[in-house]
Amino acid sequence: MKRQYAACRDGTGADKTATCPEELVRKVIEIAEEKKAHNVVALDVRELTILTDYFVIASADNETAIRSLSNSIIERLRQVGIKKPWHVEGTAAGRWVVLDYADAVVHIFHDNTRMFYDLEGLWGDAPRFAG
């Protein structure tokens, strides 16, 4: 059963990043674009899997940029009240980092690795997040 996010619809205009998955996705996209990530895409997978609500997929040129982006996302989300991700994977190799925030899973790829795994193709039935 999916959780209901009344805080997403309360109309107060307050920062809802910590309580609303859509705001979490918007914030991750904003951070990724500020850090010059390539081809930032968010997929709404709520109707396709129970694992998460959204995938955010981004690319960077090299391992240093991938680590920097993942660290920036973790730190900036912490500043708006989101604790560290439930799980982080891939920071040692730096070719594909996964940040699992439960409601959204962030994938940060090296360009070539992203093309190889083609998550957008694998989850091709998922609508793009129009946030």
N, C-alpha and C positions, 0 to 999 in steps of 0.2 A: 504494500500500500504506500502511495506517495504521501509525503508530508504536505500539509497545507501551510502556506506562508502568509498569514494575515498581515504581518508587518510589511509585506510588499505592497499591500493595497490600502494602507491606512491614510494616505493622502497628506501626511504632515510635511513632506519634503525633507525629512531628516535623512541622514546617510544610513541606508539600509544594507550596506555591504555585508555586515556580519550576520544578517538574518534572512537575506533574500538571495537565492541562487542567481537570479538574473542580474542583480547588482554586483555580485561577485564576478560574474562573467564580464560585465561591462568594465569593471575595475582592472581585471587581468588584461583585457584587450587594450585599455588605455595605457597601462604600464608597458606592455609589449611594444606598442607603437612608439611610445616615448623613447624606448631603448633601441629603436631602429630594427626591430624584428621584421622578418620578411613574411609576406603572405599569411597574415594573422586571420584565422578562420575559427568560428565557433559553430559547433553542430549541436542541435537539440536532439538528444537521443532518448528522451523520456518515453517515447512510445516504442522504442526498440530494445531497451535493456533495463534491468532493475539495478544495474551496477552504479549508475550515476545519472544525472539529469543532462549534463553538458560536457562536451569535449571542447577544449580550446587548443588549437594547434598553431604553432608558430615555428619559424625557422630562423637560424642565425648562421653567420659565415664560418665560425670556427668554435672550438671548444671553450676558449676564454669567453667569447660572447655568450655562449649558451649558459655557462656557469654564472656569469654576471646577470643575465636576464633572470635566471631562476632565483638567484639571491635577492634581486630587486623585487620580484613578485612576492617572495616570502616576507621580506622586510616591510614593504609598503602595505601589504594586507594586514600584517601584524599591527601596523600603526592605526588601522581603522577597525581594530577589534577582532580580527580573525587570527586565531592561534595558528601555530605551525601546521603544515599539512599533516594528515594522518600518516602519510607515507611519502617518502622521497626516494626515487630510484634513478640511477644512472649518472650521478654527479662525478664519480671517479673517472669513468671513460669519457664523459662529456659529449657523446654523439647523439644521445637521446635521453633527455631528462624528463621524468614524470613526477608531477606534483599532484598528489591525491587529496583534494579538499572535500571528498565525499560527494557533495552536490555538483562539483565540477572537477574534472580531471584535466590538468594542463600538460600538454605534450610539447616539449621544446626540442626541435630536431636540428641536426646539421642538414644542410640542403640535400645532399646525396642520400642520407639515411631516410629522410622524409619521402623522397621519391621511391626508394626501395620498398618501404613498408606501406605507403599509399593508404593511410587511414581514411582520407576523404573518399577514396574509391571503395574501401572495405565497408564504410558506413554511408555509402552513397544514397541510401533511402532516407537518411536523416536530413531534415530541413536545416538550412543555415539559420543561425541565430540572427534575428533582425533587430535586436535590442536597441 
